[in-house]
Every structure is written in structure tokens, then in C-alpha cells.
């Protein structure tokens, strides 16, 4: 039987430093000749534009990151996210061009909604892989329309409801669900991609950032819908911390891969810690500490590389490689004998149990497998 083809996926990528390639060293030697490497491009690659007023933290970085990603072995990136239009349409268009110019594929964003929903397709080992990407975290005007650039939306609604039989005045609980038209479009996209590819991977920028473990209702709704429509895996980004992993009909859902190669927020806005926006976000997690070199919560230094092995029999075997991010924001894969390897494996299992994700894990070599 032919060897499986592996997809490796990482979390948010946005170096803002003179040597971005140094932040990508953790993926060196990862891929075999037939494998694929995918990540989340967190911000525009441009030196043009002006910050939009709705951007809470206007992020952009050097266009040279596109070449660094290609040289590190990346094949495709998602650009569906809440920073894609931070510096306006010129910086957005520059990003599409810089990525295209170095031969990287980009999904989840484009000059109009048809392009944003179009899959990136690769052939490896005689099989075709289609990547689709969407964002649920959407500042006003960041989603693409027929005549407007942006990302593919998967909007969600929130209702506040008191628990059943709760006394008057009880704190409400949030109930979330997907925008009906966006969810239908996702299903249609997956079904259409399935007619062109043997394997379909869906990436979604979603979830509750900096809050440990918690998975919103709409995330499960969207992930299950994608797999029911024919997706082989769902890969989540945005929360900046790890979230749990789940199997649905034998297909993996990584609710958040956390950070990967992303600089501290003050690298994008020097006076960030004095802003109201920072104070609001810092209130979400007591681990924020503006006096530390690494100001984000320690939870956000735990990361992983997802490994999906696609067998010729159609089976998808899922695992992850534990990664730790140091105080200089550099990610490093952990050896099995490193105590932090077990720490991250135990953490992922624990946050999954908190959200009712009853998986079994096996540690084998340098990875943790879903059994």
C-alpha cells in the first residue's frame, strides 16, 4: 500500500522583525517530498495603506515574509481573518500579489466573494487536496462581496439566554449559531471541492480568544456541517491559545492550533499597552502582564503542529507535535523527553475534557496521536 500523504498545519503566522525566517525554523525537516504545509497568515504583507478605523490592532508586516514562508516549505496559507483589511484595500491587494509572486497558494480571501470562496488545490502522490478557508471574526466590512475585496465569511450570531428554571436576575448564558446563508455556502463549497479533489480541508478563523478551553456552540455546528458535507478535517485559528481536538465521523477537528510564528502585539503598535483595546483584551485572561518581556498569557506560549496522514484507503489519522514558544516568540518542536512535551499533551487532553471532547491520546515518538 502507498505511504500516506501528510499535511502539517500550524497556527497564526505574523513575524514583524528583520529576520522573519528565524521564526519559521521549527518547521525545518518536517515534510517529506509528497507532503503539504499549511498555516494562517495573520496580517497583510505590505508597506502601503492606512489603518482602518475599525481595526482594534492594525497589523501588517514586511512583504519579504512571503518568500520566507515559501523557503520554509509552506505550500498554502489562509488569509481569512480579522486583520486581513487592517491597512485597507491597497495592503490587501499587495498581500495577494506578494504571495502569488513567490508561488504560494492563498485561500479564504480575494478581490471578490467568488475568489474568496475558491479552493486552493494541490496534487500530491496522485491525489488532489483542496483547501478552503473562512472567518467568523469580522470587523465591519472585512468580508468579501460580489464587488468588494475581503475574506470568506462564516458569520455567527449570539443570544443571551437565562438557564432553564433559573431565578429572575440570573446571569445569562451565551448561545451562538451560524449565519444561515454563510453556513449553506460553506456546505456548497465543500461539496463542490469534493468533486475536484480526493481530500478537502477547511480552515476557520473563529472562537473565543485568550480564554482557556471554551468552544462556542457555532464552532461545533460549523465543524460538523463541514465534515458532514465531505470535509476530511477542520483546522481552527484565532484564539491565540490552544483549544481541544475532536473526532467527528472519524474526521479531526482542531479547534485552535494557537500561536505559531507571531510577534508580540506591541511590535505592531508600540503604545498598545496604554490603549483601551488592550485593557479590554487583557481582562479576558489574568495571565496578561505588561511588565513581562512576553506580555501575553503563558497559555499562549503552548502550541502545536497538527499532522494529518491521509491513507490511500481514505482514512485520516490525526496527531499533533507539541511546540513551545519562548519569550522571544520563537517556536520550537519539543523532544519527547522534554518535560514540556508531556505538559502540552496533558493540557490538550484536559481542556478537551472540560468541553466534553472524549478522545484517547497515545504518545508515540515526537507526536501525540488521537486514538
N, C-alpha and C positions, 0 to 999 in steps of 0.2 A: 504494500500500500504506500502511496506517495506520502512524503513528510508533510505535516501540517504547515500551513502558512500562518505566520504570526503577525498580529497587529499589536504594536506598542503605542499606548496613548498616555500623554502627560497633561498636567493641569495648566494653569494660566502662565503665559509667557509674555513678559514685557520688561526686558532689561533696559535700563537707562544709564549707561556708563560707557566709558571709552572702549572697553573690550567686552562686548556682549557675548562673544564666543566662549569666554571663560565660564559663563553661567550655564552653558549647554554641554559641558564636558561629561555630565552624568549619563548622557545617552551614548557616549562613545563605545563602540564594540557591541552594541545591543542587538543590532539587526543582522540577520543572515541575508543572502542575496535576494531571496524571494519575499522578504518581509516588508512591512509598512510601518511608518512612524507618523503619528498624528498629534497635534496639540492645539491649544486655544490661544490664538493671537489676541491679546487683551486690549491693544490700543493701536491707533493709526501709526503708520510709518511715513513721516513727512516732516519737512521744515517749513510748511506753508500753513495758512489758515489762521483763524481767530477762535478762541474758546466760545462755545455756545453758552448762553446764559443758563440753560437747564442742566449743564454738566456740573455735578457736585464736586468732582475732582477731574479736571480736564487733563487727560493723559495723551501723550504722543511720544514717540521715540525716533531714533535715527533710522533712516531708510536702509542703512547697511545691515540692519537686523535680518532683512530678507535673505541676503547672501549667507549670513552666519547660520541661519536655520537650514538652508539648503546644504551647506557644507557639513553641518552636524548630522545630516541624514534624514531630515524631515521630508516627507512626501506631500503632506497636505496639512492645512490649518483651517480652523473655523474662525471667521471674523464676525460671527453673530454674537453681539454682546452690548453691554450698556456703555461702552466707551467708543464704539465704532465711529460715531459722528461728533466726538467731543470737540474737534477742531474744524468742524464744518465740512462742506462738500468737497472742497479742494483737497484737504488732507485725506478724506475718504477715498477719493479717486486716485490720489497718489499711491495709497496703500495697495489698491487693486493692481496698479501698474507695476509697482516695485516687486510684488510677489510674482506676478506673471512673468516679469522680465528675467527672473532667475530660474524659472521652470518649476516653481512650487504651485500646487493646486490650492485653491481657496474655495470654501463653501460657506453658505449661510448668509452671504451679503452680496450686493451687486448694484448696478445702476438702476434697476427696477425690480419689482417683485418677482417677475418670471426668472430673472437671473439669480436672485437671492435663493429661490427655491430649487434651482437646478443642481443636481448632484455632481460631485467630483468623482470620476470613475477611473479606476486603475485595473490593469491586468497583471496578475502575478501567478506564476505556476499554472497557466492555463485557465485560471479562474478570474472572474471580474468582481471588483469590490466597489460599491457605491457609498459615498459619504454625503449625508445631509446634515444641516445644522440650523438651529432656531434659537431665539432668545425670548425669555419671559421677563427679563429685567430691561425695561424700555423707558428711558426718558422720553418726554413728548417729542414726537417727530422723528424718532430714530428708526422706526420700522419702514421698510420699503413699500411703495405703492406702484401703481401702473406707470406713473410719470415721475417717481421720486426715488432717489437712491436711499439705501438703508439695508437693514438686516431682515431676515425672515422672521416674522413674529409668531410667538406662541403665547399670546396674552393670557392672563389669569385674573379672575375676579375674587374678591374677598368679602365675605359676610361675617358679621359678628352675631353669634347666637348664644343665648344662655344655655347651660347644660340642662338636660331634661329633668324636670321636677326640682330645679334649683329654686331657692327662695328669691323673691324680688330683691334686686340690688346686687346679685351675684356677678362676678366678673365674667364677661362673655368670652367664648372661645372662638378663634377664627376658623371659618370654613372656607376653603378655596376650591375653585373649579376652573377648568379651561374654557376660554372663549370658544364658542361652538364652531364658528367658521374656521378659526385657526387650527383647531383640532381636526376638523374634517380635511383641511388642506394637508396637514401632516400625514394623515392616513392615505390620502390620494398620492402624495409624493412617494411614500414608502412603497405602495403598490406599483406605481409606475416605475420606480427604480428597480423593483424586483424583476420586472420584465426585461431589464437591460443588464442585470448583474446577478451573480450567484450569491453574493452576500451584501447586506445593507446594514450600515452603521449609522445611528442617529446620535448627534451631539446636541445637547441643550444647555444653554446658559440660564440657570434657574436657581431657586432655593433661597434660603434664609442665611445671609452672610454673617460670619463670625459667631453664630450660635451653634453650640455643640449638638450633634446627633439629629436635631429636629428635621423632619422631612414633611413638607407641606402636602396636603391632600392632592392638589392638582398635579404634583410631580408623579405620584403613583398613577393617577389617571392617564397622564400623557405617556408615561413609560409603558404601561400595559397596552395602551392603544397602539403604540408604535410596534411593539412585538407582535401583537395580535394581527396587525396588518402585514407582517412579514419581515420586520427588522430582526437582525441577529444579535444586536447589542445596543444598549443606550449608555452614553458616556456623558456625565454631568460636570459642569464647571460653574464658577462664580462665587461660591460661599467663602473661599479663601481658607477653609478648614476642610478636613476630610469628613465625609459622611459615609453611611453604611453601604453595603453591597447586597444585592438581592438577585435571586434567580426567578424568572417568570417563564413558565413553559420551557425550562431548560436554558433560557437565554439570559445573559447577565445584564444587570443594571448597576452601574457605578454612579451613585447619586452625586458624588463630588470627588474629584481627584485632588482637590486642594490647590495650593500654590505649587509652582514649579520653578521657573526661572524668571522671577519678577522682583524688581527692586522695591524698596520701601516707598510708601506714598509720598513722603517728603522729597524724594528725588524728582517728583513731577510738580510739586508745589512746595517751595521751601518753607513757607509760613503756615503750612497745613495745620499744625497742632494748635494754632491760635484761632482757628475758624469754628464757627457754629457747626458746620457739617462734620468736622472731626469729632466734636464733643458728642454729637448725636450718635455717630457710629461707635465711638468708644464706650458708650453706655450699654451696648449690646453684650460686651464681654469684659469681665473685670480684669482680664489679663493685659489689656492695653496699658502701656507705660511709656509716656513721652520722655521719661528720663533715661530710658534704656537705649542702647545702640540700635537694637531691634525693637521697635516700638509696638509692633503688632503682637497679639496674644501668642504665647508659646504654642498653643494649639495649631497655629498657622505654620509652624515650622515642621510639623509632621506632614509627610507627603507620600505619594506612591506613583509607580508607573504601572498602569494596567497592562496585562498581557493576555491577549485573546488568541487561542490557537484554533484555526479553522481546519477541520479534518475533511478529507475527500468524501467521507460518509455524511457530511452535513452537520456533524456535531461541533459545538463550540465549547471549548474548555477554557475556563477563566481562572486567572491568577493575578496577583499583584506583587511588585517588587518594592519593599519598604525603602523610603527615601527620607533623609533628614536634611533640613535647610539650616545652615549655620547663621551666625549673627551678621555675616556679610552678604546674606541672601543667596549663598551658593548651595545648590542641591547636590547631594552625594548619595549614591546607592549604598545600602548597608550590607555588610557581610553577615551571614547567619550567626556567627559567633559574637557579633556586636550586641551588647545588651539592648541597644535601641531598636534592633530588628524585632526582638520579642515584644518590646514596649509598643511598637506601632501595630504589630499583629494583634496583640491583646486589646489595644484601643479600638481598632476597627471592629473586632468581634463584639466588644462591649457596647459601642454606640449603635451597632446593628440590633443587639438585643433590646436596647432602650426603645427602638422604634418597631419592634416585633419582627425583625428580619432574622428568621431562624435558619441560619446557614451553618454548615460544618466546614471547618478550615483545616488544611493539612500543610505543615511547613516542610518544604522539600527543597534542599539546596538553597539558592538565593531567592526563592519566591514563596508566597503563601497561596495555596490553591483552594478554590472553592470545591468542596467535595459533594 
